[in-house]
Amino acid sequence: MIHIATQISKSLFNNEARSCKECRRDLKPEYPDDTCPACKERLLFNQVKEYIRENDVTEFQVSEHFHIPHFKVKGWIREGRIQYKDLQTPTMETLHCQECGEPITFGTLCTKCLRKSNISGNAIGNSGDEDDVRFRFLQK
């Protein structure tokens, strides 16, 4: 019985315990990196945000530059974390309202449908430049 308690004690308090270098969350010993998945995602988004601020780019260019799947960038657009600057020129990457089909710059509903359904959200108007389908980071 003492032998089992000693083994448990050693496994609980061993010096091999690892934690994320960003948030100090415990990492499994077999985890290959020193940053947890949540912090990796946050750091990647911060890099993408800075890249968008410094460059006039499309979602495809962001995807290629960071070697990330296009659906990840589209997800950030749907979440409202980044948005298109303008929608006057229809393109393949344009989002549409799930209720009425109207082109939108981010999220899933247009301003009119947001008001109708009483869902709180922030809507930002178009910039007016008809040839610009690039996007930007939204300040929160």
N, C-alpha and C positions, 0 to 999 in steps of 0.2 A: 504494500500500500504506500509506503514512503517513497519507493522507487517511482511509482506512477505520479505522485505529487511532485516529485523533483523534475520529472520530464515535462509535466504541464507547466511548472514554474519556469523552466528553461525556455520552453517554446513561447510563453507569454512575454517574458522579459529578456529575450535574446538581443544581442547587439546588431543582428541582421535586419531589424525592423527598418523599413524604408518609408519615406513620406514624399509627397509631391513638393517640388521645390518652389511652387507658386503659392499653393493654398495650405500646405502641410497636412493634407488628407492622407491617411494611411494607404500605402500601395502594397499589393501582394508581392511576395519575394520573387515570384516568377515573372512579374510585369516587366517588360523590356526597356521601358523609358523611365526618366526621372520626373516627368510631368504627367499628371492624370489626364484622362480623356476630356473632361470638362474644361480644364485649363488650356489644353491644346486647342480646343474649339474656340475658346475666348481669345486666345492669342492669335489664331488664324484670322478671326473676324476683325480684330484690331489692325492687323497687317493689311487686310483687304480694304478696310475703311480708309486707312492712310493712302493706299494706292489709288483709290477712287478720288480722294480729295486732291491728290497731286497730279492726276492724269485724267484726261477726258476719254473714258473707255466705255465699251459695251459689256454686257454680261458675259459674252463669249470670250472677250479679251481677258477679263478677270479670271474666268475658268481656265484658260490656257496659261496665263501668267503664273498662277498658283498651283497648277496641276491638280485642280479639284474638279469633281463632277459638276456638270452644268446644273443638275437638279439642286445642288447645295446652294448655288447662287440664286436660283429661282425661289428656293425656300426662304431665303433672307428677304427677297422682294415680297413674297406673299405675307411674311410676318410683319412687313412694314419697316424693317431695319434699314433697307436701302430702297430707292425708288427711281423710276425713270424721270428724266428731266422734262420730256415732252412726248405727247402721243399724237400729234397732228398727222404724222406720216405713219400709216399702219405698217407694222413689221411682224416677222415671225415671233419675236420675243415679247410682243405686246400682251399684257394681261387683260382679261375681260371680267366684268362683274358677273358673279354667279347667279344673280337674280335676273338682270335685264340684258346682259351681254355687252353693255357699254364698255369701251376701252378705259382702263384704270391705270394709275401709276404704281400702286402697291396694294397689298391686302387682297381681299376677296370680294368686297362690295364697293360700288360707286358711292359718291356723296349722297345722291338722291335715295338710294336704297338703304344706306345707313340711317338717314333721317326717318324713312318710313318704318323701319324695323326698330327704331329707338335703341340701336346699338351705339355705345359711345365709341368714338374713334376720331382720329385726326385726319382730315383731308387737306391735301395741299394742291393748289391749282397748277395748271400748266404754265411753262415759262414763256410760250409764245413763239419760239424758234421752231419753224415747221420741219426742218431737216434734222433736228437733234433728237436721237433716240437713246442717248446715253443716260446713265443714272447717277445718283448721288447718295451720300449717307445722310440719314435724317438725324437731326439733333434731338435728344430727349432730355 
